């Protein structure tokens, strides 16, 4: 409740707007560190990848869950602080492109630690609602800790492919920040997005634009991927080997078959200035690629980066905007 009025604050009101409210007793207990067994899970996954098993399906889902649980704040901490061309910022720019209005209901799909959810909540105000959904409990725990109580945000554990707790045609907008590459079944996820959007509702997403790397940056990333190719060769059978969303033929078909309009695209860049190896390692050590590697592989990766700094890496992103017809 707000101290001044004795009335419930926006976060409490937001809980009541949900079809199935989350009570405080259902939230996970606080932790002093990462859950036991995560490193062992990752080691087992690395062993399978080293033998050439493709990073797809259940193996990919297990890898993303374990890596994100081990370092839940990595994406927000490493990327949201980077400056972008034309004043672009990872979360604020995405939310700005969504053109949210006060009172709207928004889903932040694969919300991570809540960077986009918090920006969206400020845009929709106390009469609106933002629902953050992520499959990893450790990530949601940090999202709750980082979200002020006066913002109308609730967080739920769930997967993009099954949003059973969200009613049909109940949302004005779905945000998806750097999550589609980690979705196991993009076609099913897009069908679920269409189901929960009202007619005319928007989907606004960001993806990594692999096909827009500068030649100089492509050489640096090629050096990084060479380490992965030797140490975890099955990893390159997944998203890293495909065109950027939505340019892969299967992905483009998924958007069409879900009933979404052809996405508008806006290509942007974030600038990571790596003056020395410590600066480069601060970025790359928290990447998913680093989690694919054991300690020996990480040392090899660090050595390769050391030979290429100083370097400014322009990380290409693509903003996508589409809507459900109606």
C-alpha positions in Angstrom: 0.0 0.0 0.0 1.1 3.6 -0.5 2.1 5.2 2.8 0.2 8.4 2.1 -3.2 7.0 1.1 -3.3 3.5 2.6 -4.4 2.3 -0.9 -2.7 -0.4 -2.9 0.1 0.8 -5.1 0.3 0.3 -8.9 2.1 -3.1 -8.6 -0.5 -4.4 -6.3 -3.3 -3.1 -8.5 -1.6 -4.8 -11.5 -1.6 -8.1 -9.7 -5.4 -7.8 -9.3 -5.8 -7.2 -13.1 -4.3 -10.6 -13.8 -6.6 -13.6 -14.4 -4.6 -15.6 -11.9 -3.0 -13.3 -9.3 0.5 -14.1 -8.0 0.6 -14.0 -4.2 3.8 -13.0 -2.4 4.1 -16.5 -0.9 4.5 -17.9 -4.4 7.6 -15.9 -5.2 10.9 -17.8 -5.0 13.1 -17.3 -1.9 16.1 -15.0 -2.0 19.4 -16.7 -2.9 23.0 -15.9 -1.9 24.4 -17.1 -5.2 23.6 -19.2 -8.2 21.7 -22.5 -7.6 23.8 -25.6 -7.1 24.4 -27.8 -10.1 24.3 -25.1 -12.9 28.0 -25.5 -13.7 27.5 -29.3 -13.8 24.5 -28.9 -16.2 26.5 -26.6 -18.4 29.5 -29.0 -18.4 27.2 -31.9 -19.5 25.8 -29.7 -22.3 29.3 -28.7 -23.5 30.3 -32.4 -23.6 27.3 -33.1 -26.0 28.1 -30.1 -28.1 31.8 -31.1 -28.3 30.6 -34.4 -29.9 28.7 -32.4 -32.5 25.1 -32.7 -31.2 23.2 -29.7 -32.6 22.2 -26.9 -30.3 18.5 -27.1 -31.1 15.4 -28.4 -29.4 15.5 -29.5 -25.8 19.3 -29.2 -25.7 19.1 -25.5 -26.7 16.4 -24.9 -24.2 18.4 -26.5 -21.4 21.5 -24.5 -22.3 19.7 -21.1 -22.4 18.0 -21.9 -19.1 21.3 -22.9 -17.3 23.3 -20.0 -18.8 20.7 -17.4 -17.9 20.2 -18.8 -14.4 24.0 -18.7 -13.8 24.3 -15.0 -14.9 20.7 -13.6 -14.9 21.7 -10.0 -15.3 24.2 -10.4 -18.2 22.1 -9.0 -21.0 20.9 -5.9 -19.2 24.2 -5.2 -17.5 26.4 -5.7 -20.6 24.2 -4.2 -23.4 21.8 -1.7 -21.9 24.7 0.6 -21.0 26.1 0.7 -24.5 25.4 3.8 -26.6 23.9 3.4 -30.0 23.8 5.3 -33.3 21.2 8.1 -33.3 20.8 7.9 -29.6 19.5 4.3 -29.7 19.3 2.5 -26.3 18.5 -1.2 -25.9 15.2 -1.0 -24.1 14.1 2.7 -24.3 14.3 2.7 -28.1 12.3 -0.5 -28.4 9.6 0.8 -26.2 9.6 4.1 -28.0 9.0 2.3 -31.3 6.1 0.5 -29.8 4.3 3.9 -29.3 2.7 2.8 -26.1 -0.2 4.9 -24.7 -1.3 5.4 -21.1 -3.6 2.6 -19.9 -2.5 0.0 -22.3 -1.8 -3.7 -21.4 1.6 -5.0 -22.5 3.4 -8.3 -22.4 7.2 -8.3 -22.2 8.0 -11.8 -23.6 11.3 -13.3 -22.4 11.5 -10.3 -20.1 14.9 -11.1 -18.6 15.6 -8.8 -15.6 12.8 -6.4 -16.6 14.6 -3.7 -18.6 12.0 -3.3 -21.2 9.1 -4.1 -18.8 10.1 -1.1 -16.6 10.4 1.2 -19.6 7.0 0.0 -20.8 5.4 0.5 -17.3 6.5 4.1 -17.3 4.8 4.6 -20.7 1.5 3.0 -19.8 1.3 4.6 -16.4 -0.6 3.5 -13.3 -3.8 2.7 -15.2 -1.9 0.3 -17.5 -0.4 -3.1 -16.9 2.9 -4.8 -18.0 3.3 -8.6 -17.6 6.9 -9.9 -17.8 7.2 -13.6 -18.7 10.4 -15.6 -18.6 11.1 -19.3 -18.1 14.0 -18.9 -15.7 13.2 -18.4 -12.0 16.5 -16.9 -11.2 16.0 -14.2 -13.9 12.6 -13.4 -12.6 13.9 -13.1 -9.0 16.4 -10.4 -10.2 13.7 -8.7 -12.3 11.4 -8.3 -9.2 14.4 -6.9 -7.2 15.1 -4.4 -9.9 11.5 -3.2 -10.4 10.2 -0.4 -8.1 7.0 -1.2 -6.3 5.3 1.9 -7.8 5.4 0.5 -11.4 2.5 -1.5 -12.7 4.5 -4.7 -13.5 3.9 -8.3 -12.6 6.3 -11.2 -13.4 5.3 -14.7 -14.3 7.3 -17.8 -15.1 6.4 -19.2 -18.5 7.5 -19.9 -22.1 6.8 -18.0 -25.3 5.3 -21.1 -26.8 2.6 -21.4 -24.1 1.0 -18.3 -22.6 -1.9 -20.2 -21.0 -2.3 -17.7 -18.1 -3.0 -14.8 -20.5 -6.5 -14.6 -22.0 -7.2 -14.3 -25.7 -7.3 -10.8 -27.2 -6.4 -9.2 -23.9 -3.2 -7.2 -24.8 -2.5 -4.1 -26.8 1.2 -4.8 -27.4 3.8 -7.6 -27.0 7.5 -6.7 -26.6 10.3 -9.2 -27.3 13.8 -7.9 -26.6 16.6 -10.1 -27.9 14.6 -13.3 -27.1 13.4 -14.8 -30.4 16.8 -16.3 -31.1 16.3 -18.3 -27.9 12.8 -19.4 -28.6 12.6 -23.2 -29.3 9.6 -23.0 -31.6 9.2 -19.6 -33.2 6.1 -20.5 -35.2 4.2 -21.7 -32.1 5.4 -18.6 -30.1 4.1 -16.3 -32.8 0.7 -18.1 -32.9 0.5 -17.5 -29.1 1.4 -13.8 -29.6 -1.4 -13.4 -32.1 -3.8 -15.2 -29.7 -3.2 -12.9 -26.8 -3.2 -9.7 -28.9 -6.4 -7.8 -29.6 -7.2 -7.1 -33.3 -4.8 -4.3 -34.3 -2.5 -5.1 -31.4 1.3 -4.7 -32.0 4.3 -6.9 -31.8 7.6 -5.0 -31.4 10.8 -7.0 -31.1 14.6 -6.7 -31.3 16.9 -9.4 -32.7 20.6 -9.6 -33.4 21.2 -8.7 -37.0 23.9 -11.2 -37.8 23.7 -10.3 -41.5 24.7 -6.6 -40.8 28.1 -7.0 -39.2 30.8 -4.6 -40.5 33.6 -6.6 -42.3 36.0 -5.6 -39.5 33.6 -6.8 -36.8 32.8 -9.9 -38.8 36.5 -10.9 -38.7 36.6 -10.4 -34.9 33.4 -12.5 -34.5 34.8 -15.1 -36.9 37.8 -15.4 -34.6 35.5 -15.9 -31.6 33.3 -18.5 -33.4 36.4 -20.4 -34.4 37.0 -21.2 -30.8 33.4 -22.3 -30.5 33.7 -24.4 -33.6 36.6 -26.4 -32.1 35.3 -26.6 -28.5 31.5 -26.9 -29.0 31.0 -27.5 -32.7 27.4 -28.5 -32.3 26.5 -25.0 -31.2 27.0 -23.7 -34.7 24.1 -25.9 -36.0 21.6 -23.6 -34.2 20.7 -19.9 -34.7 24.3 -18.8 -35.4 24.2 -20.6 -38.7 21.0 -19.0 -39.9 20.1 -15.6 -41.4 18.8 -13.0 -39.0 15.2 -13.0 -38.1 12.9 -12.5 -40.1 15.1 -13.1 -43.2 15.4 -16.9 -42.8 12.8 -18.5 -45.0 11.3 -20.5 -42.2 11.1 -17.5 -39.9 9.4 -15.3 -42.6 6.9 -18.1 -43.1 6.2 -18.3 -39.4 5.3 -14.6 -39.3 2.9 -15.0 -42.3 1.3 -18.2 -41.1 0.7 -16.7 -37.6 -1.4 -14.0 -39.3 1.0 -11.1 -38.6 1.6 -8.4 -41.2 5.1 -8.2 -42.8 7.3 -6.7 -40.2 8.7 -3.2 -40.6 12.4 -3.2 -39.9 14.9 -0.7 -38.4 18.6 -1.6 -38.3 20.6 0.0 -35.5 23.9 -0.5 -33.8 25.3 -0.5 -30.3 28.9 0.5 -29.8 31.1 -1.5 -27.5 34.4 0.3 -27.1 37.0 -2.2 -26.0 40.2 -0.3 -25.3 42.0 -3.3 -23.8 41.5 -7.0 -23.0 39.8 -6.2 -19.7 37.2 -4.1 -21.5 36.7 -6.8 -24.1 36.5 -9.6 -21.5 33.9 -7.6 -19.5 31.6 -7.9 -22.5 32.5 -11.3 -23.9 32.8 -13.2 -20.6 29.1 -12.7 -19.9 28.0 -13.7 -23.4 26.2 -16.9 -24.2 29.2 -17.8 -26.4 31.4 -17.8 -23.3 29.0 -20.2 -21.5 29.5 -22.7 -24.4 33.2 -23.0 -23.4 35.0 -24.7 -20.6 37.8 -22.9 -18.7 40.4 -23.9 -21.3 38.2 -22.6 -24.1 37.5 -19.4 -22.2 41.3 -18.8 -21.9 41.7 -19.4 -25.6 38.9 -16.9 -26.3 40.5 -14.3 -24.0 43.8 -14.8 -25.8 42.2 -14.3 -29.2 40.5 -11.1 -28.0 43.7 -9.8 -26.6 45.3 -9.9 -30.0 42.4 -7.7 -31.5 42.1 -4.9 -29.0 41.8 -2.0 -29.0 38.6 -2.4 -31.1 35.2 -0.8 -31.2 32.6 -3.5 -31.9 29.4 -2.3 -33.5 26.7 -4.8 -32.4 24.0 -4.8 -35.1 20.4 -5.0 -33.9 17.2 -5.1 -35.9 14.0 -3.7 -34.5 10.9 -5.3 -35.9 7.3 -3.9 -35.7 4.2 -5.7 -36.9 0.6 -6.1 -35.8 -2.3 -8.4 -35.8 -4.7 -7.3 -38.5 -8.1 -5.9 -37.4 
